[in-house]
Amino acid sequence: MGGDRSKKLKITENLEDAIDGELVLSIEKLQETQDELEKINEEASDKVLEIEQKYNEIRKPVYDKRNEIIKSIPDFWLTAFLSHPALSELLNEEDQKIFKYLGSLEVEDNKDVKSGYAITFNFSPNPYFEDTKLTKTFTFLEEGTTKITATPIKWKEGKGIPNGVNHDKKGNKRVPFDVSFFTWFSDCEQKDDMDDIHDEVAELIKDDLWPNPLTYFSNEPDEEDVDDEADDEGKDEDDSDDDQEEDENDDESEGEDDDDN
């Protein structure tokens, strides 16, 4: 009996060793496969970047053509910003006056697309600041951080953020964009919650407004919104018809009561 038991134990141990060995081998093969996939994904990313760079060059003259056309449309960028649900909240009344001098907006990726991009506002001569070109640059660093630089605005006497922006603080945090959009061009070296807002605003301009600003300038409602409005109007008409029928029925019943009397 004891001998049979020891044989069973040895067989069990051998099976466990075999299973563990197969498991290790399977995991190693799986890792090799994942490494192969990772290599393919890296190659695909490089190809995508090459294509993006190619088409950026193709888009550039078309964007330039679009900017020239936009210059002939009064207050185009001001209207587009004010029609944008998020960006409109950043413009105060004074900013809107300044934006009337905004002739063109440019968003340009670096030649190496993955290294960053720049957003440039081109103004005509104006009574607010000396600069006619304000640029904000986003550089993606290897360690995963973003370096943000911006053109320092040379405000004319009596103008500028110090005369119009609320610099009150809540605790140790600056109140962001409480008054002026042009705060976005300042405090680039501040390592606080402003960094996140820089990215958010830049992404809205780069990925949402810039590709098709005409959508916001025209402020065309979505088809769903139109359908919803039509449904609401239909419901209102139905409700009014029902109310009219009820009133007519009430009048008829009152007339019958008068006849009975």
GIBELKA-V695935 format. One line per field, one symbol per residue. ss: DSSP state (h for helix, s for strand, l for the rest). phi: phi as a letter, one per 40 degrees, with the letter a starting at -180 (. if undefined). burial: + if it has 24 or more other ideal C-beta (glycine too) atoms within 12 Angstrom, else -. A space follows every 10 residues. Layout:
ss=???
phi=???
burial=???
This chain:
ss=lhhhhhhhhh hhhhhhhhhh hhhhhhhhhh hhhhhhhhhh hhhhhhhhhh hhhhhhhhhh hhhhhhhhhh lllllhhhhh hhhlllhhhh llhhhhhhhl lssssssssl llhhhsssss ssslllllsl llssssssss lllllsssss llllslllll hhhlllllss llssllllll hhhhhlllll lllhhhhhhh hhhhhhhhhl llhhhhhhll llhhhhhhhh hhhhhhhhhh hhhhhhhhhh hhhhhhhhhh l
phi=.ccccccccc cccccccccc cccccccccc cccccccccc cccccccccc cccccccccd cccccccccc dcbdfccccc cccccbcccc bcccdccccc cccabbbbcc dcdcciabbb bbbcdacbac cbbbbbbbbc cccgcbcbba ccccccdgbh ddcabcbcbb gbbcccfcbb cccccbfccc bbccdccdcc cccccccbcc daccdcccfc cccccccccc cccccccccc cccccccccc cccccccccc c
burial=---------- ---------- ---------- ---------- ---------- ---------- --+--++--+ -----+++++ ++++--+--+ ++-++--+++ +++++++++- -----+++++ +++--+-++- +-++++++-- -----+-+-+ +-+-+---++ +---+----- ---+-++-++ ++++++++-- ---+--+++- ++-+++--++ --+--++--- ---------- ---------- ---------- ---------- -
